[in-house]
Amino acid sequence: MDLGRLIEKKLQEAREAGAFDALPRKGQLDLGEEDGTPEAERLAMHLLKSNGFAPAWIEDDKALRDKLFGARSGLYRAHLRRQRVLKSAEEAADRMRAEEEWKAARARFEKSIEEINRDIFHFNLRAPSIAVHRMPLRVSEEYERLDKEVIGNR
């Protein structure tokens, strides 16, 4: 993995874990005169801020994080259900049903990741700076993340 991708991955993980949520001035737009922002843009940002709105790309980023959280949560819950059934089920049919449900949950998750990656592509096209771009998700890395979380919760 190259250094840029590693840094982006660490920043993304920190963002998703909420490491930046308690920063001072979080969610506030800096409309200083000295920042080089064109006057028309400063006016637009001022109007958005004054009326409790954020630029579309910020709202899109929030929606992306919510969608990813939902997909990960669904997979995690399905994994826990499967583990519970496999540990307690005495009937082979119950274990088979649990495996089928897990397979279906994985298929739903992978479809969600495809959709989120499309959303990331469109988000990156609209985002004002490469500094806020998101890297596409890799299903294999998502499953590794699940494995780490499950091991950490034992």
C-alpha positions in Angstrom: 0.0 0.0 0.0 1.5 3.4 -1.0 1.9 6.1 1.6 -0.8 8.4 0.2 -3.4 5.6 0.3 -2.3 4.6 3.9 -2.7 8.2 5.1 -6.0 8.6 3.4 -7.2 5.3 5.0 -6.1 6.4 8.4 -7.8 9.8 8.0 -11.0 8.1 6.8 -11.0 5.7 9.7 -10.5 8.6 12.1 -13.3 10.6 10.5 -15.7 7.6 10.7 -14.7 6.9 14.3 -15.6 10.5 15.2 -12.0 11.6 16.0 -12.7 15.0 14.5 -16.2 15.5 15.9 -15.1 17.5 19.0 -12.8 19.9 17.2 -13.3 23.6 18.0 -15.3 25.4 15.4 -16.6 22.1 13.9 -19.3 22.7 11.4 -18.5 26.4 11.3 -17.6 28.0 8.0 -14.6 30.3 8.2 -15.6 33.3 6.1 -12.6 35.4 6.9 -11.7 38.1 4.4 -8.1 36.9 4.1 -8.7 33.3 3.0 -8.7 34.0 -0.7 -12.3 33.0 -1.2 -14.1 35.0 -3.9 -16.6 37.5 -2.6 -19.6 35.7 -4.3 -18.6 32.4 -2.6 -18.2 34.1 0.8 -21.6 35.6 0.4 -23.1 32.2 -0.5 -21.4 30.6 2.5 -22.6 33.4 4.8 -26.2 32.9 3.6 -26.0 29.1 4.2 -24.4 29.5 7.6 -26.8 32.2 8.7 -29.8 30.0 7.8 -28.4 26.8 9.4 -27.4 25.1 6.2 -24.2 23.6 5.0 -22.8 23.3 1.4 -24.2 20.4 -0.6 -20.9 18.5 -0.5 -20.9 18.6 3.3 -24.4 17.2 3.4 -23.4 14.6 0.8 -20.5 13.5 3.0 -22.8 13.1 6.0 -25.1 11.0 3.9 -22.2 8.8 2.8 -21.1 8.3 6.4 -24.6 7.4 7.4 -25.0 5.0 4.6 -21.7 3.3 5.4 -22.6 3.1 9.1 -25.9 1.4 8.2 -24.3 -1.1 5.9 -21.6 -2.0 8.4 -24.1 -2.2 11.3 -26.3 -4.6 9.3 -23.4 -6.9 8.4 -22.2 -6.8 12.0 -25.7 -7.7 13.4 -26.0 -10.5 10.8 -22.6 -11.9 11.8 -23.6 -11.9 15.5 -26.9 -13.7 14.7 -25.0 -16.3 12.7 -22.5 -16.8 15.5 -25.2 -17.2 18.1 -27.1 -19.8 16.0 -24.0 -21.7 15.1 -23.0 -22.0 18.8 -26.4 -23.0 20.0 -28.1 -24.9 17.1 -28.3 -28.6 17.5 -30.1 -29.2 14.2 -28.2 -29.1 10.9 -31.1 -27.4 9.3 -30.8 -24.5 11.7 -27.1 -24.2 11.0 -27.8 -24.3 7.2 -30.4 -21.6 7.5 -28.0 -19.4 9.5 -25.4 -19.9 6.8 -27.9 -19.0 4.1 -28.9 -15.9 6.0 -25.3 -14.9 6.4 -24.7 -15.4 2.7 -27.7 -13.2 1.9 -26.4 -10.5 4.4 -23.0 -10.5 2.7 -24.7 -10.1 -0.7 -26.7 -7.1 0.6 -23.6 -5.6 2.1 -21.6 -6.0 -1.1 -24.4 -4.4 -3.1 -24.4 -1.5 -0.5 -20.7 -1.1 -0.9 -21.1 -0.9 -4.7 -23.7 1.8 -4.2 -21.6 3.7 -1.7 -18.6 3.6 -4.1 -20.8 5.2 -6.8 -21.8 7.8 -4.3 -18.2 8.4 -3.4 -17.3 8.8 -7.1 -20.1 11.5 -7.5 -19.1 13.1 -4.1 -15.5 13.4 -5.3 -16.6 15.1 -8.5 -18.6 17.7 -6.4 -16.2 18.2 -3.5 -14.3 21.5 -3.7 -10.9 20.0 -2.8 -9.0 16.8 -3.1 -8.3 17.1 0.6 -11.9 16.1 1.3 -12.2 13.4 -1.3 -13.0 9.9 -0.1 -11.3 6.7 -1.3 -13.5 4.0 -2.7 -14.2 1.1 -0.3 -12.8 -2.4 -0.8 -15.0 -5.2 0.2 -12.0 -7.3 1.4 -10.9 -4.5 3.7 -14.5 -4.2 5.1 -14.5 -7.9 5.9 -11.1 -7.5 7.6 -12.5 -4.6 9.6 -15.4 -6.8 10.7 -13.1 -9.6 11.8 -11.0 -7.1 13.8 -14.1 -5.7 15.5 -15.5 -9.2 16.3 -12.1 -10.3 17.8 -11.9 -7.0 19.8 -15.4 -7.6 21.3 -14.7 -11.1 22.6 
